[in-house]
């Protein structure tokens, strides 16, 4: 209801985004979120010198766990 996209399109986007974030995990990374923990995930495109995207997420808790991933696509 908040967008003009169908629920199937939204679900596909969320799954694609989740797979992108999971594919970038390393041994040093920690999982954020969990039951009853709100996480905000967003992306930004930067193009002053190069075209690249930064995808990031942050927990809305006292610890403010977060992650950031730089990607070309």
C-alpha positions as a Markdown table, in Angstrom:
| # | Residue | x | y | z |
|---|---|---|---|---|
| 1 | Unk | 0.0 | 0.0 | 0.0 |
| 2 | Unk | 2.9 | 2.3 | 0.6 |
| 3 | Unk | 4.3 | 1.9 | -3.0 |
| 4 | Unk | 3.0 | 1.3 | -6.4 |
| 5 | Unk | 4.8 | -2.0 | -6.7 |
| 6 | Unk | 3.2 | -5.4 | -6.3 |
| 7 | Unk | 3.9 | -7.5 | -3.2 |
| 8 | Unk | 5.6 | -10.0 | -5.4 |
| 9 | Unk | 8.1 | -7.3 | -6.6 |
| 10 | Unk | 8.7 | -6.1 | -3.1 |
| 11 | Unk | 9.4 | -9.7 | -1.9 |
| 12 | Unk | 11.8 | -10.3 | -4.8 |
| 13 | Unk | 13.7 | -7.1 | -4.0 |
| 14 | Unk | 14.0 | -8.0 | -0.3 |
| 15 | Unk | 15.2 | -11.5 | -1.1 |
| 16 | Unk | 17.8 | -10.1 | -3.6 |
| 17 | Unk | 19.0 | -7.5 | -1.1 |
| 18 | Unk | 19.2 | -10.1 | 1.7 |
| 19 | Unk | 21.3 | -12.4 | -0.6 |
| 20 | Unk | 23.6 | -9.5 | -1.5 |
| 21 | Unk | 24.3 | -8.8 | 2.2 |
| 22 | Unk | 24.8 | -12.4 | 3.1 |
| 23 | Unk | 27.2 | -13.0 | 0.2 |
| 24 | Unk | 29.5 | -10.3 | 1.6 |
| 25 | Unk | 29.9 | -11.8 | 5.1 |
| 26 | Unk | 33.4 | -12.7 | 6.3 |
| 27 | Unk | 34.7 | -14.5 | 9.4 |
| 28 | Unk | 35.1 | -11.1 | 11.1 |
| 29 | Unk | 31.5 | -10.1 | 10.5 |
| 30 | Unk | 28.7 | -10.3 | 13.0 |
| 31 | Unk | 25.0 | -10.8 | 12.3 |
| 32 | Unk | 22.9 | -7.9 | 13.3 |
| 33 | Unk | 19.3 | -8.0 | 14.2 |
| 34 | Unk | 17.2 | -10.8 | 15.6 |
| 35 | Unk | 13.9 | -11.3 | 17.3 |
| 36 | Unk | 12.4 | -8.0 | 18.4 |
| 37 | Unk | 15.4 | -6.0 | 17.2 |
| 38 | Unk | 14.7 | -3.4 | 14.5 |
| 39 | Unk | 17.4 | -3.0 | 11.8 |
| 40 | Unk | 17.4 | -0.3 | 9.1 |
| 41 | Unk | 19.0 | -1.1 | 5.8 |
| 42 | Unk | 19.6 | 1.4 | 3.0 |
| 43 | Unk | 21.8 | 2.1 | 0.0 |
| 44 | Unk | 23.4 | 5.1 | -1.6 |
| 45 | Unk | 25.1 | 5.7 | -4.9 |
| 46 | Unk | 28.3 | 7.8 | -5.0 |
| 47 | Unk | 29.7 | 9.1 | -8.3 |
| 48 | Unk | 32.0 | 12.1 | -7.7 |
| 49 | Unk | 35.1 | 10.1 | -8.7 |
| 50 | Unk | 33.8 | 6.6 | -9.4 |
| 51 | Unk | 30.4 | 5.0 | -9.7 |
| 52 | Unk | 29.8 | 2.7 | -6.7 |
| 53 | Unk | 27.0 | 1.8 | -4.2 |
| 54 | Unk | 27.3 | 1.6 | -0.5 |
| 55 | Unk | 24.8 | -0.7 | 1.2 |
| 56 | Unk | 24.6 | -0.4 | 5.0 |
| 57 | Unk | 22.5 | -1.6 | 7.9 |
| 58 | Unk | 22.3 | -0.5 | 11.5 |
| 59 | Unk | 20.6 | -1.9 | 14.6 |
| 60 | Unk | 18.4 | 0.4 | 16.6 |
| 61 | Unk | 19.8 | -0.7 | 19.9 |
| 62 | Unk | 22.2 | 0.8 | 22.5 |
| 63 | Unk | 25.1 | -1.1 | 20.8 |
| 64 | Unk | 24.3 | 0.3 | 17.3 |
| 65 | Unk | 25.8 | -2.7 | 15.5 |
| 66 | Unk | 26.2 | -2.0 | 11.8 |
| 67 | Unk | 27.6 | -3.0 | 8.5 |
| 68 | Unk | 28.6 | -1.3 | 5.3 |
| 69 | Unk | 29.4 | -2.9 | 1.9 |
| 70 | Unk | 30.8 | -1.2 | -1.2 |
| 71 | Unk | 29.7 | -2.7 | -4.5 |
| 72 | Unk | 29.8 | -1.7 | -8.1 |
| 73 | Unk | 26.3 | -3.1 | -9.0 |
